Amino acid sequence: GCGKTSLVISVIPHVVKAGGYFIGQKLDQFSSSPIALVLNAFDMLPPLVLEKCNQHEVESIKRDLGCIFGDQLASLVRLLPNAALLRTSTQSSTPSQLDGKLRIDYTLQLFARIISS
């Protein structure tokens, strides 16, 4: 009731103009899990990247994901299924022995950093 949604909506054209992405989620305090909304928002990014980026940018993101996550890329895909869209054909789809050691917040930070660079 204090204008948070209106504020966000007013910023969207500036984000788009600057070449950024906007993914919206509505939190229903009675039925939604905040972490589920965040994960869902991040999971919407890979299809958006494929739609909005040129082939060179997509290949660069795929390469960066492989370099930074290495054999832990499968962990990211388990967390964000659409991240599989940004996996190269040579990258493993099976979680490694270290699966589960990446914390969710760190994983999402890395993913967001790669997408935004």
Secondary structure, 3 states (H helix, E strand, C coil): CCCHHHHHHHHHHHHHHCCCCCCCCCCCCCCCCHHHHHHHHHHCHHHHHHHHCCHHHHHHHHHHHHHHHHHHHHHHHHHCHHHHHHCCCCCCCCCCCCCCCCCHHHHHHHHHHHHHC
